[in-house]
Amino acid sequence: MTLLTGKKRNMVERSSKFLLIVVGSVCFMLILYQYVAPGVINFGSPHGYFTEEDEGDIFPTPDPHYVKKYYFPVRDLERTIDFQIKGEDVIVFLHIQKTGGTTFGRHLVQNVRLEVPCDCRPGQKKCTCYRPNRKETWLFSRFSTGWSCGLHADWTELTNCVPGVLNKKENKQKNLRKFYYITLLRDPVSRYLSEWRHVQRGATWKTSLHMCDGRTPTPEELPSCYEGSDWSGCTLQQFMDCPYNLANNRQVRMLADLSLVGCYNMSTVPEKKRAQLLLESAKKNLRDMAFFGLTEYQRKTQFLFERTFRLRFIRPFMQYNSTRAAGVDLDNATVQRIEELNELDMELYDYAKDLFQQRYQYTRQQERRQQRIKNHLQNHQEGGRTEEAGNRLPTEDYMNQIINRW
């Protein structure tokens, strides 16, 4: 009986020791893993910034056969901003209608990994996006500050309105803020059709201010395309036939400095000259923005935003190609008509798409070059350690082992 009890005790002790060894090994591996691969198991960076690449590359490989259409110097391709979320920096999102801005705007308030995430409460349209160190906003957008400068405010409105609005909200007079403007663009035909469908369902955007040079346009400068409360039920032909339709070349108009052409007064500058001035202004403002994305390239848009601001999204962007615009059957003549009505937008999008692809390729190449340099330095250091070990003199124990084996 005593012998059996002793055997059982020994078995329990062995099991306890084995379990202790397993638990200890797991703890050791976890600690080692964090030292060897810091940031891979990441529960949120204390600074809100990412420190290394994702564990798996979810971003598309740049097309090696891509043919550049425009020349852009490095200063237009390089976009790395030391965004000071604890300082005075502010991201301003210029939201153009029907470009996927609602989805992207939600990403900004719900999907960015931050030390202090935006406070988004159920039932509320706006989130509170405070800096980690004080109750001041770092994001000016629909879902953070609301339409503070007017519904879908354009470049002309935002650049003249944002500083004063923030000063008023925060009860401070600040001239040290840095404003980083961002926006999204979309294929003009798809965007135009999406806007038509939206208007057909009753959307009007009547509360948009269109403020320029300190005033709103007169009814003569900006006539309405319809009578009554909205334009619901309008056909595509009716939508295209209205010469005052703000859907035409919307992206160029919303990105250009309208003060250059007398705002909405069409008699100030000849039509062709006006179109050229607006297009060149829109290209310049887009080029000078901190970041812009393209609706048709969600993963690349995510990549460039993360690398520009050194902020990481929690969940990857998804590409949705089955939109309302995609479900519209058009003949070639109608497509051509839409392209003619959006001639400036077509040229801007062609320009933006090329700049976007070149930025993506440039940024990926820079990352890979840095990674190669890092790998080379690591290999060089490891090689140096191996050579150092090989140059050491054999110890007495080591020599005895060789003699015994022989």
Helices and strands as residue ranges (DSSP letters): H 2-36, H 74-77, E 89-94, H 101-110, E 130-131, E 134-137, E 139-140, H 155-170, E 178-185, H 188-200, H 236-241, H 250-255, G 258-261, H 271-288, E 291-294, H 298-309, G 325-327, H 332-341, H 343-390, H 396-405
